[in-house]
Amino acid sequence: SRLWLGWCAAIAYRGWSKPLHEEDLPSAPSGVRSEPLHRVAVELWEAELARAEPGKAQVLSGVLYPLARRSFYQGGALLVVSGLCNSVARPLLLKSAVESISPDEP
């Protein structure tokens, strides 16, 4: 918990002692800033409108998937790793722990 939330302790303390301003906060990574994402989303939406047949509904997934494709696959990979840890590593560690504390049998 400290590892994941430790980075924001200094910001929280600074915000508790005085009001925060934009320059007090770290900048967002380039992949999640709103300006470039908005520009790409508008281009994708215009392409989706041009490709759509008249009278048919446009599909929002044609815009969202290209924007979130990387995060989608990263999340899937983390899900697989988590599943492997829960179904393989945890039982092996538990077995080793039980064997290490059980008395030796002749």
N, C-alpha and C positions, 0 to 999 in steps of 0.2 A: 504494500500500500504506500509506504513512504517513497519507494522507488518511482512509482507512477505519479504520485501527487506532490512529490518534493519540489518539482520545478515551479509550482505555483505558490509555494509558501512565501517567497519573497514578494511576489506581486500582491498576495492577499495582505501581508503585513503593511506594505506600502499603501495599499488602498484603505486599510483600516486607520492609518495615521494621517493621511491626507487624500483628497480626491485624486483619482487617477486621470491621466490624460492619454491621448493616443500614443504619444511618444514613450510613455511608460510601459507599454505593452509590447511584447515581441511580435514581429511581423509574421503573418501566416505564410506557410510554404507556398511556392508558386503554383503548385497543382490544385490548391483549394481556394485561391483568391477569386473573388467574384467577377472582376473585370474580364480576365481572359476566358473564364468559363462562360460568362454571358455572351461574349463575342462568338465563341464557338457554338453555343446553343442557338443563337439567332441564325447563324449560317446553316446549321443542321435543320432547323425548323423551316427555313426558306426552301431548302432542298427537298424536305419532306412535302411541303405544300406543292412544289413544282412537280413532284413525282406522283402525287395522289390523283386519283380519278375524280372528275367532277361529280359532286353529289354524294361522295363517300366520305366517311369520317377519316380524319387524319390520325395517324398512330403516334402517340407520344413516345413509345419505346424506341422509335427510330432516332429520337433525340437523346433520351436518357441513357440508353445502352452505350453509345460511343463515349459519352461523358464519364460514365461510371464503370466502364469495362475493366480497367486495371484494379480498382477497389473490389469489384465483384470477384475476380480471380484470386486476388490476395486473400480475401475473406474465405473463399473456398479452400485454398491451400491451408490456411490456418485451421479451418474446420477439420480437414483430414488429419493434420498433425495432432490436434486435440483429441480426435477420436482414437488415433493410434496410441497416444499416451494413456488415455483412459482404459482402452481395451487390452493393451499389451504391456506397457511399462508398469502401470499400477499393480496388476496382479503379480508380475515378476518381482517387484519390490516388496510386496506384501509377503510373498512366498519366502524370499530371502530373509525378511525380518523374523518371520515365524521360525524358520530353520535356525536362525542364529540364536534365538532365545530358548529353543527347546533343548532338553537334555540330550546328550549323545546316546544313541541306542547301540547296544553291542552287535 
